[in-house]
Every structure is written in structure tokens, then in C-alpha cells.
Amino acid sequence: MKKLMWMVVFALACVACSKDDDDLSVGELVGKWSIYEFEENGETEPADLDTELSYWEFKSGGGCEEYDYYMNRTSKGTYSLEGDVITVTYGKEASFVKVIEMHKDRAVVEMEEEGETYIARLQRTDNEPMLYLEPVLDFGASASQIKAKERRDFKRESGGTLLYEGSNYAEDYMGYMFENGKLESAAVNLKLSTPVEDVESFLSGKYKKIGESEGIFYWGNDKVMLGLAVKTSGYMIIYMAKE
């Protein structure tokens, strides 16, 4: 959570350098921002997936929201602007930031944590809250094509299956199943600690709920069918192409 709080600071400050000589206006702050890259000792490193999928949204009225993808949680706070310094406040905690450079949709900022200085690069984003990151649904694609697009940490490959680590607190693992070298289905296993109402709300927000048969709940659209089964290992959600 400490890392995320610092990220909030980055995002707030990034827009502070949109002009070299002029003070920043609140209008330039409004919108969503996320971190995509860090720099330390002259070397760059991509942000973790959960960091990239998190974001900070700044409202025109002085309110701000931090969305933490890993915990699927939103925190609300306020921000104020004085010159090119932005102060973000969550409860009794306030944070400040130093901006290095600012472009139209990207920014570079400097922060310090536990005596170490880091450079963070940010970008405007259209991220939205989500219970988990859905699989790459390119049915018929090869394993190499799925590997090129999948953003989770790779776990292993075995018997026509690609397995990946979960991307947040809710995901246990996810996998891709291939038939004759082509993607036939994908599955996400969610931990049983995930509130069932969150699972249903997430799926129903993206797909039309079809019904239940023999303990399996179905959703779908014109291209994809989903089946949800509750198992001892968790909630298993299987994606298949609609016939």
C-alpha cells in the first residue's frame, strides 16, 4: 500500500509541469493517470501489471480518487494546487511531489521513498475498476501469439496448456487451453475469499446473464460464452468461442 500511496503522489504531480514557466491550472490536472515505467540508476523498468492497471482520477472540483487494482479498491481524497506544487490528502495524510517534465499525455516525476530516489513515468489512461483482468480472447491463435499478448507473469507450459500467475488478490491463476495448436478456451480461477456478489456484478456488467444448468452459471455475448462453476479450489470461469 505504501508503494501505491507514492504512486498517487506521482500522478498528482505529473501534470504540474505542463508548462515550463507558467503555473499549472486545475483544468490540466483533470483526468486519469497511471504509472507505466520506473527509472533507477539510469535503468528503466516497466511497472508491475497491478501498478499499470491502477489509476488516479482528478476531478474539477478538487476531489480525487485512487483505484488500487490489486485490491480492487477505490479511495477518495482531495487535492490542492499552488503554483506547480500539488498536495494530495487522504484522511490525515498529505503527499507532495517534484515534476521533472510534462508532455501532452505523459509525464516524468521524481519521488523519494526510504531514502532512495526514483523516477516514475506516467500516462493518461482510460482504466476502469475491474475484479480481474480478462484473458486474451483470440480464439484460434497459437500459443506464441497468446504469449506475446498476455501480460501476467508466466507460470509454466504443459500438455497444450499455458498457465499464468494471478494478477491481483482475487485471481489464483489463469490458463489457456489449446487444441491442435489453436486456442480453444481460457479459464480464470478466483479465490473463494472473493465475494460472490463481486463476481456476479463483474460478469453481468460485461456480458448478458443467460441462466444456470447443473450448477454452472452462464453469461455471453455475440462472440463469447462463459461458464462459472464453484469448486473447492475457487470460482472457475471458463471462456469459449460462441458457436
C-alpha positions in Angstrom: 0.0 0.0 0.0 3.0 2.3 0.7 4.0 1.9 -3.0 0.5 2.8 -4.1 0.4 5.9 -2.0 3.6 7.1 -3.6 2.1 6.4 -7.0 -0.8 8.7 -6.1 1.7 11.4 -5.4 3.3 10.8 -8.8 0.1 11.0 -10.7 -0.8 14.2 -9.0 2.4 15.9 -9.7 2.9 14.7 -13.3 0.6 17.3 -14.7 2.3 20.1 -12.7 5.0 20.6 -15.4 2.7 21.0 -18.4 4.3 24.5 -18.7 7.9 25.4 -18.1 7.3 28.9 -16.9 3.6 29.2 -16.2 1.6 28.0 -13.2 -0.4 24.9 -13.7 -4.2 25.2 -14.0 -6.6 22.8 -12.3 -8.1 22.1 -15.7 -4.8 20.5 -16.8 -4.9 18.1 -13.9 -8.4 16.7 -14.5 -8.5 13.1 -15.8 -7.0 9.7 -15.1 -3.3 8.9 -14.8 -1.3 5.7 -14.3 2.4 4.7 -13.9 3.8 2.7 -16.8 7.6 2.8 -16.1 10.2 3.4 -13.4 13.8 4.6 -13.7 16.6 4.0 -11.2 20.3 4.4 -11.6 19.9 5.2 -15.3 18.0 1.9 -16.0 14.3 1.7 -16.8 11.9 -1.0 -15.6 8.3 -1.5 -16.6 5.7 -1.0 -13.9 4.1 -4.2 -12.5 0.8 -5.1 -14.1 -1.2 -4.3 -11.0 0.5 -0.8 -10.9 -0.2 -0.2 -14.5 -3.9 -1.2 -14.1 -4.3 1.1 -11.1 -5.0 4.8 -11.6 -5.7 8.2 -10.1 -8.6 10.4 -11.2 -8.6 14.1 -10.5 -11.9 15.9 -10.5 -12.5 19.5 -11.5 -14.0 20.3 -8.0 -10.8 19.3 -6.1 -11.7 15.7 -5.4 -9.6 12.8 -6.4 -9.8 9.0 -6.4 -7.1 6.3 -6.2 -8.1 3.0 -7.7 -5.9 0.1 -6.5 -6.3 -2.8 -9.0 -4.5 -5.3 -6.8 -7.1 -4.9 -4.0 -9.9 -3.8 -6.4 -10.5 -0.8 -4.0 -11.1 2.9 -4.5 -10.0 5.5 -2.0 -11.4 9.1 -2.1 -9.5 12.2 -1.2 -8.8 15.8 -2.1 -6.1 17.8 -3.8 -5.0 21.4 -3.9 -2.8 23.3 -6.3 -0.3 26.1 -5.5 2.0 27.1 -8.4 3.4 23.9 -9.7 3.1 22.0 -6.3 0.2 19.7 -5.8 -0.8 18.5 -2.4 -2.9 15.3 -2.2 -4.7 14.4 1.0 -6.3 11.1 2.1 -7.6 11.4 5.6 -4.8 12.9 7.7 -2.0 12.0 5.3 -0.7 14.6 2.8 1.8 14.0 0.0 3.8 16.3 -2.3 5.8 15.7 -5.5 8.5 17.1 -7.8 7.9 17.2 -11.5 10.7 16.8 -14.0 8.9 17.2 -17.3 5.4 17.1 -18.7 4.0 16.4 -22.2 0.5 16.3 -23.5 -0.4 12.8 -22.3 2.8 11.7 -20.5 4.9 13.0 -17.6 8.2 12.2 -15.7 8.3 12.8 -12.0 10.8 12.2 -9.2 10.0 10.7 -5.8 11.8 9.5 -2.7 11.0 6.5 -0.6 13.0 5.3 2.4 16.0 7.4 1.4 16.0 6.2 -2.3 15.2 8.4 -5.2 13.1 7.0 -8.1 11.9 8.4 -11.4 8.4 7.4 -12.5 6.8 7.9 -15.9 3.1 8.4 -16.2 0.5 8.4 -18.9 -3.1 9.4 -19.2 -5.3 6.3 -19.1 -8.9 5.1 -19.6 -8.6 2.3 -17.0 -11.7 1.3 -15.1 -12.2 -0.7 -11.9 -12.3 -4.5 -12.6 -12.4 -7.6 -10.5 -9.7 -9.2 -12.6 -8.0 -8.9 -16.0 -9.8 -11.0 -18.5 -7.9 -13.4 -20.7 -6.7 -12.7 -24.2 -9.7 -14.0 -26.2 -8.1 -14.6 -29.6 -9.7 -18.0 -30.2 -7.8 -19.9 -32.8 -4.5 -18.1 -32.0 -1.3 -20.1 -31.4 0.5 -20.4 -28.1 3.2 -18.0 -29.2 0.6 -15.4 -30.2 -1.1 -15.6 -26.8 2.3 -15.4 -25.0 3.0 -12.2 -26.9 -0.2 -10.5 -25.7 -0.7 -12.0 -22.2 0.6 -9.5 -19.5 0.5 -11.7 -16.4 3.6 -13.5 -15.1 4.2 -16.8 -16.9 4.0 -19.9 -14.7 4.5 -22.9 -16.9 3.5 -24.7 -20.2 2.4 -28.3 -20.1 0.3 -30.6 -22.3 -1.3 -28.0 -24.6 -1.9 -25.6 -21.7 -0.3 -22.2 -20.8 -0.6 -21.3 -17.1 -0.1 -17.8 -15.6 0.1 -16.3 -12.1 -2.9 -14.4 -10.9 -2.7 -10.6 -11.4 -4.3 -9.5 -8.2 -5.8 -10.6 -4.8 -8.8 -12.3 -6.4 -7.0 -14.3 -9.1 -5.4 -17.6 -8.1 -4.2 -18.5 -11.6 -5.4 -18.5 -15.2 -4.8 -20.7 -18.1 -5.2 -21.1 -21.9 -6.1 -24.5 -23.4 -5.1 -25.4 -27.0 -6.5 -28.0 -29.4 -4.3 -28.8 -32.4 -2.1 -25.8 -31.7 -5.0 -23.3 -31.6 -6.6 -21.6 -28.6 -9.9 -23.4 -27.8 -10.7 -22.0 -24.3 -9.4 -19.9 -21.4 -10.0 -20.2 -17.7 -9.6 -17.9 -14.7 -9.7 -19.4 -11.2 -10.7 -16.9 -8.5 -10.1 -17.5 -4.8 -13.1 -18.5 -2.7 -12.5 -15.5 -0.5 -13.7 -13.3 -3.4 -17.2 -12.1 -2.6 -19.7 -13.9 -4.8 -21.6 -10.7 -5.4 -18.5 -9.1 -6.8 -18.0 -12.0 -9.2 -21.6 -11.8 -10.4 -21.6 -8.0 -10.7 -18.4 -8.0 -12.7 -19.6 -10.6 -15.2 -23.1 -9.2 -15.5 -21.5 -5.8 -16.2 -19.7 -7.2 -19.3 -21.9 -10.0 -20.5 -25.6 -10.9 -20.7 -26.6 -13.4 -18.0 -28.1 -16.5 -19.6 -29.0 -18.7 -16.7 -28.0 -21.8 -14.8 -27.8 -25.5 -15.7 -26.5 -28.3 -13.4 -24.7 -25.9 -11.1 -23.0 -23.9 -13.8 -23.9 -20.3 -14.4 -23.7 -18.9 -17.9 -23.1 -15.5 -19.4 -22.3 -14.5 -23.0 -22.4 -12.1 -26.0 -22.3 -12.4 -29.7 -18.7 -13.9 -29.7 -18.0 -15.4 -26.3 -19.7 -17.9 -23.9 -18.7 -18.0 -20.2 -19.4 -20.7 -17.7 -19.0 -20.2 -13.9 -18.6 -23.2 -11.6 -18.0 -23.1 -7.8 -15.3 -25.7 -6.9 -13.3 -26.4 -3.8 -10.4 -24.6 -5.4 -12.4 -21.5 -6.0 -14.6 -19.9 -8.7 -13.7 -21.4 -12.1 -14.7 -19.2 -15.0 -14.3 -20.7 -18.5 -14.3 -18.7 -21.7 -15.1 -20.3 -25.1 -15.9 -19.0 -28.5 -19.7 -18.9 -29.2 -20.7 -21.4 -31.9 
